[in-house]
Amino acid sequence: MESLTIPLNIAEGSAKFSKPDRRNYFTTARGSLFECMAILESIHAEWELEATTYMELTSLGEELSKMLYAMVKNLQ
């Protein structure tokens, strides 16, 4: 499940001591989030996912993306 790689990469990155290592895992988590958002978009388009559910999940995805972006930027 792609969605599991997001928290797993965040957890693994948090255990790393060097900034480049942590940044790499947080970047990978953000990439996995983008993959999940693409899957969500496909589900919405093909199977007519309820609009409110789609909007809620999209909003949460955007919020998480911003958080991960800030985490990556803080490690540069």
Secondary structure, 3 states (H helix, E strand, C coil): CHHHHHHHHHHHHHCCCCHHHHHHHHHHHHHHHHHHHHHHHHHHHHHCCCHHHHHHHHHHHHHHHHHHHHHHHCCC
